Amino acid sequence: MNFTPEQHAEHLRLLAIAFYQNMAQTHDECEGLGLAGKRPFGNSGYGADVCEIIELQPEDLEGDYPVWSRDQTNYGRELLNTRLGPYLVKHGVEYFKSLK
C-alpha cells in the first residue's frame, strides 16, 4: 500500500490514541497500568480493526459490515506489530519533555 508520509503519520497518531485510550488499572499481581489484552480489538481480526481505527476506506461492504483487502489488513497488522512501539516511544518522550 502506498501512503504519503503525512498519511502514515496520521495512521500512527490515530492508532496511538486508541492504544492510550485502552490503558487501565490492572488487577493482576503487579497492580499497575496495563492494557486490556483484547482492547481495542475484541477478536482475532485485528488487522481489520486497525483499518477501522485509522479510518481506511473499506474495499467493499458485506451487508452492513466493512470488508478490507488483504493488503489493507496486512498494513494494519504491520502498523500495530512493528511501527506503533517505536512511534509511542518517540512521541511519548517528546510529549513528556515538553511538560518541563
N, C-alpha and C positions, 0 to 999 in steps of 0.2 A: 504494500500500500504506500502510496506517495502522499505525504502530508508536508506542508511547509513547516519550517522550524517554529513559526508562531502557532500553527495549529497543534503541533506536537507538544509545545509548552503548555497550551491551554488544556489539552487532554490530561497531561500530568497534574496540572493545577486542580482540575475537577476530580481526578482520582484521589489526590491528596486530601481534598476536602472530605470526600466520602470516608477515607481512612480515619481521619481525625474525628469525624462525627460518630464513629463507632468505637472510640476508646471509652472504656468504662472501668469502674472499680471491680477488680476480680475478687472472687471468694475462694480461691484455692489456697495452698499453703503459704504463699508469699503475700497475699492480701494487698497487691499493688495495682497499678494501672495496667490494663491489657486490652486486648481486642476479643470480642465475641468471635469465636472461630468461624462461624457461618455468616458473619455480617461484614459487609453489606450484601454478601452472597448467600442466599438461602438454599443453594443447590450446587450440583457439580458443574453446571454450565456457566462457570464464572467468566469465561471469555465473552459470552453474550451479555452478562451482567455488566462487565466493564464497558462494552459498547453502549449500553443504555446510559450508564453513568456519564460517559464522556460525550453523550449526545450525538453519536454517529447515526446517520440516516440508515434504517434497515434496508436490505436489498429487496425484501418482499414482506407481505403480511400473510399469515395463516389464520384466517378468521380475524380476531382482534389482537393476535399476538405477532410481534415483530419477528422477522427472520433475518439474521445477519449471515453474510457469506463466510466461508471458511477463512478467507484472508482477513476479514474483519475480526472474527473471533480469535484468530492467531495473533493479530495485532493487540487485541485486548489482553490476552494472556501474557504476551511479551511485556507490555507496559507494567502489568502487575508483578510479574516474576523477576524481571531484570532491571527495569527502569525506575520503578517507584521508590525503592530503597535509597539509591543514590540521590534522587530528587529530594526526598524528605530530609536526608542528612544535610545536603547543601542548603536548602531553603530554610530548614529549621535553625541551623546555625546562624544564617543571615538575619532571621527574624529575632532571635534572642540577643544577638549582638546589637541590634537596633534599639533594644529596650534600655540601654545604658543611660 
